[in-house]
Amino acid sequence: MTDATPFAITPPLSPERVREIAASFDLRALPPDFYANPYPVYALLRETAPVRRMPDGSYFLTRYADLVAVYRDAQTFSSDKKVEFTPKYGAGAPLLEHHTTSLVFNDPPLHTRVRKLIMGALTRRAIADMEPGLVTLVDGLLDAIEARGGGDLIEDFASAIPVEIIGNLLGVPHADRAPLRGWSLAILGALEPKLTPEQEALGNRNVSEFTTYLQTLVAERRKNPGDPEHDVLTRLIQGEETGEKLSETELLQNCVFILNAGHETTTNLIGNALVALQEWPGARAHLLSKMKLPAQDQQGTEADLTVEIDEFLRFESSNQLGNRRALKDCQVGGVDLPEGALLTLCLGAANRDPAQFDHPEQLDLTRENNRHLAFGFGIHQCAGLSLARLEGRIAVGRFLQRFPDYRLTVAPTRGGRARFRGFLNAPFEVGSA
């Protein structure tokens, strides 16, 4: 691999520094250089302590096979976060109400009911119907970038796409969409292992602001329902014809969840991919050779970049950490765990496990049979994975078609979070296509 930039995007860690971080590994006390490049530390933990007992008594899992085993066994390992989050946020806190009511942090039957409703509006046909509008959105962003000669990969491109898509799914008027990204970042930021008072206060305030707005939006949608085949909010309000309807709290908090789940991870997918192509010029050459034909019009057929998008997801997983709680005494990876044990599942480590992937530290855009865990696994596998793949292939593909010679102008700024891996800023300039 040859760095195509005059600055280090992912700075290396010395073997001594890797051993030092791994020896005292604590999710609540991570040093800045870990955030810049966690993978060498993950690799050492995977080799030496794949089920690592943490200072707080929880367990940190880094092997692919162990994560899959936990994901498969929903009877033993719970996704319900009430026990874990009540002391973290405090009884009655908006963050507690949100994160213990949303789809991802619950077990059946709530999880099953909400997932079924959401999936009903994310059918293959519904997602295919979104493609022309997505192409129009992306091309409009690219037109603005071309007019300026560059911009910021995150602020001017990657983050603007999922906000519009989720806004469309929920039927949020365009005039009301400006706060959506800020709400999402603040609420998800409060999921970090170490929560500062400022993050907590900001998260609570943003949950309250978002749910207050949604109350008005829901009231309007009850009066004027949308098409339930495409409008997720209408589906959630109406429920299944023969099924139980969601409570008002369940309805509001799962609308918040839909924004958060579809926004941050997709922003990171697009941003991480375009930054990675600056570090891996061979991968960029592969993509450009695959798209030698001129950019297609809105009715044309886009290049199928599914294999490439899945490799970006494996290589730099947008969501790096998941959590489970053991409902009974059990064993994972040969380690006995007591009832109530809290587990952190490290997707970022599992997706680079050499026991599952050949040459896992290489970005290989021709990788087949790529069974990465970036979307999770089992009953909690991401409900919007097909939509995320669509957004990724349209965004990355059309960006490269328009700007094959784009260049980062300064080192991009990492998000500085352990759970969600992405960039805050990535300034760039474009040349002629």
N, C-alpha and C positions, 0 to 999 in steps of 0.2 A: 504494500500500500504506500502510495506517495501523496503527501499532503499537498493539495493544489493551492493552498493559501500561504501568505507570508506570516501567519500567526497560528498558534496552536488552538484548535477548536476543542479537542478532547485531550487535555494535557496528561502525559503519562505519570504513573506513580512508581517510585523506586521500589524494589522488592522489600527493602527495609521498612519503608513507610507503609506498604501494604500489610506487612506482618504486625506493625505497631497498631494500625487501625483495627485489624481483625482480632488482636489479642484483647482489646478493651471494647469490643464492638457493643454499642448501645444505641438503639434507634433514637433515644431521647437526648443524646449528646454526640451528634455527628459533626466531624470537622468539615470546614469548607472544601478541602480538596477531595473529600469523599463524594460530595454532591457533584463535583466536576467530572469524576470518573469512578463510579462505584464498582465497576465490573471486576477489576482485579481483586478487590476485597471479597466480592461475592464468590469468585472462583476459589479463593483460599478457604473460605468458610465451607464451601461445598465439598472440598477435598478433605478437610480436617474436622469439621463439626457441622455436618449437614442438618442435624436437628439440634440447634444451639440453644442452650438455656441462657436466657437474658437476665440482666441484673434485676429486673422487676418480676422475675419468675415466669415470664411467658417464654414461648419457644419460637425460634426463627428457622424456617425451612427453606432450603436452597436447591434441593434435588428435584428434577422433573418428575421422576416416578413417585416421590413422596407427595408432591402437590396433586398429581392426578389421583392418587389413592384417597386423599382427603376430599377432593372435589367429588369423587364418586360416591362417597359415603355420607350422604346428607342426613342419615338417621343418627350417626354418631357425632358429626361435626356441624354445629349450628351456625347459621348466618345472623341470627337474631342478636342485636347489639345492646339490648336493654341493660344487661348485667355489666357490660364493659363501659358503656357510655354514660350511665347515670352518675357515677362518681366523677367522670371526666368533665361533664357539662353542668351537672347540678339539676336537681328536680325542678321541673317547670320551665327550664330554659328553652327558647325557641330552637336552638341547635339540637337539643335532645329530642324534642317532638319531631323535628324533621328526620333526623338520621335513624330514629327507631320506628318510623312509619313508612319510609321509602321502600320500594321494591327490593333493592339490592341488599338491604340489611334486615331482611325478614325471612322467615321460613313459611312453608305452606301452613294454613290455607291462604293467608293474605297474599303471599308471593304468587301463588298459582292464579288467583283471581285477577290481580293487577297485570301480571305478565300476559295472560290470555287476552285481556282487553287491548293492551298496547300492540301485541303482535297482530291483532285483527286489522290494524291500520298500517302495518308494515309488511304487507304481503308482497310477493314478487311483483305483481302487477302494479301495486301502489308505488313501489320504489322505482320501477321502470318509468312510471308516469312523471316522476320527479326529475328525470334526467334532462329534458329540454330546458326546464327552468334553472337547473343547476348549471348547465353549460352557459346560459345567458348571464347568470350571476358571475361566474368565474371570468368570462370574457369581459364583462364590464369592469371588474377589478383589474384585469390585465391591461385594459385600455388606459385606465387611470395611471397605472405604474409606467406604462410606455410613455405617456405624456410627460411624466416627471423625470423619466430616465432612471428610475429606481424607487427605493422606499424601504420599508421594513417587512421582512418576510412574515412576521407574526402579526403586527398591528394592521398592516395594509392588505394582508392576503389571508393567511391561515386562519386567523381568529374570526374574520368576517364571514366565512362560509358557513360553519355550523350554526352560528347565531341566526342567520337567515333561514336555514333549513329547519331548525327547531322552532323558530318563530312561525314558520309556515305550518308545521305540524300542529302547533297549539292554536293557530289562528290569532297570533298576537299582531295587532295593527302595526304597520311599519313605523308610525310615529311614536310608538311606545317601546321600541326595541333598544334604544340607547343604553338603558341600565342593565340589560340582560347579562352581558359579559362580566361586568363588575360584580353583580349579585353572585354569579356562578363561582368566580375566583375566590370570593370571600368565604362562601359557604364550604367549598371544597378545601380551602386552606386550613379550615378548622379541623380537618381530618388528620393533619400531620401528627406523628407520634409525640412530638413535643409542642404543646400549645401555649403560645405566649398570651398574656392578658389582652394585648392589643388584637391578636387574631381572634380570640374568643369574643371580645366585644363587637368587633367588626362582623364576625359570622352571625352572631345573634341579631344584630341590627339588620343585616341583609336578609335573613330568613323572614323577619317581621315585615320588612318593606316589600319583599316579593310576594308573600302570602296575602298581604293587604291589597296589593295590585290584583292578584289572581281572584280575590273575592269579587271584585268588580267585573273582571273578565268572565268569570263563571256565571254571574248573574245575567250578563248580557247574552251568553251562549244558551242559557236555559230558555230565554225568551226567543232567541233566533238560532236554533240548532244548525250546525254545519253538516256536511256530508260525512257520516260516520265511517265511510270507506277510506277517507283520507284525513279526516280531522280527529286527531287523537283525543283532544279535549271533549268533543261531543261523545265519543265512544266511552270515555271514562265517566261522563255524566249520566249517560243512558244506561250503562251496564249491559249485561247480557239479558236477553229477553226473558229467560227462565232462571236467571241467576240473581244473586244478592248484589245490591248496589253498594258502591263505596260510601263510607261516611264522608262528611264534609272535610274532616281532617285528612283522611286517607286521600281524598281527591286532590286537595290543595298541595299536600306534601309530595305526592307522586308527580304532579306537574312540575314542581321544583326539581325533583329528581330527574325528570326527562330532560330538562334544560342542562343540568349539571352533567349527566351521563353522556349526552350527545355533544356537549360543547368542548370541555377541556380535553378529552381524549382525542377527539378528531382534530382539534387545533394542534395538539402535539404530534399526531401522526403526520400531518402535512408539513409542519415546521421541521420536525426531526428528519423527515425524508429529504427535504430540500437542502438542509444543512449537511446531512450525511453525504450527499452527492458532491459537496465541495471537498470533503475529506477523501472520497473514493472516486477518483476520476475514471477508473475503469468501469465502475457501475454506471456513471453518467454516460459514458460512451456506449454502453450496452443499451440504455434506454433510448438514446438519440438514434441509434441504428434501427431500433424497433419502430421508430416513428419518423421515418424518412419522408413519408407522404405528407403533404401540406395538412395543416389543421383542418379537421372536418367541420362542416357547417352544423347547425343545430340538428338537422335531420340525418346527419351522417353517422357512421359507426365509429366510435372511439376505439383506439387501440386497447386490447385487453391486457391490462396491467395487473391483473389479480395476483399472479405469482410474485411480482415485484412488490406490490403493496403489502402482501403477507410477510415478505422478508424484511421490509422496513419495520413492520409491527413486531417481528421477532427480535430484530437487532436492537431496536431502541423502543422497548415497550412503553406505550404512553402511560399506562397504569402499572407501576412497579410492585405494588404491595396489595395483598388481600388479607382478610382475617377470618378466623373461625374460632368456635369455643367447643371444647369436648364435653359432650353430654354424659359421658360415663368413662370409667377407666378404660384405657385403650393403648395401642402401640402404633407408632409411626416410625418407619425406617429403623426398626429394631430398638427404639427407645420407648420405655414405658411412660405413659402420660396419665396423670390423675384426672378424675372428673373435675370439670371446671377449668382445665388448662386452656389458656389463651394462646392461639397460634397465629403467627404472621407468615403468610405464604409469599415468598419472594419470586414473583413472576419474572423479574429482570434477571435473576440468577438462573431459574429453571429454563428460560428461553435461550441460555447460552451453555446448557449442560452438554458436555461432549458425549455423554452416554446416550443422548437422544439426537444430537445434531453433529454432523461432520463439520470440522473447522468452524466451530460456533462463533469465534471472534472475528470472522470475516463476513463482510456484507456481500452475500452471493445472490444476485438477483435472478439467477437461474435455478435456485434451490427448489426441488420438487418435494412432495410429501411433507410439507412444512406444517407439522402439527403443533404450532406454537400455542402458548396459553395467554396471549395478549387479550383475548376476549373471555378469559376464564374457561370453565369446563363444567359439564354436568347441568343440573337444573338451573344454575345461575349464570350460564353462558350468556353473554351480552345479547339482549333482544334486538339491538340495532346494528348488529355486525354487518349485515348486507348493505345497510345504508352507509355505514362508515367506509366500507370498501368502495362504494360508488363515489362518495365524496373524495376519497383519497386518489382514486385513479383519474377522475376528471380534473381535479385540482393539479396534481403533480404532472399529469400528461400534458395538459394544455399550457401549463406554465413553461415546461421545457420546449414545447413546440414553438411558443412565442419567443422565449428568451433562452436559447441553448447556451449562450455565453455569459449568463448572469454570474456575478462575483460578489462575495461578501466583502465589505469594505473595512470592517473592524471585526474583532472577535465577538461572536454573539454572546449575549448574557443569559446564563442558565436561570431557570426558575427558582433554584435553591430549595427544592422540596424533595423529600424521599419518596413519597407515594406517587406523585404525578411528575413524570420526567418530560420536560420540554424547555422551551426558551421563552424569555420575556421579550427579548428584542434580538433581531438579526438584520442589521442594516445591509443593503446590497445596492448594486448598480447593474444596469442592463446594457448590453451592446446590441448591435443589429442582428436580427434573426437571419 
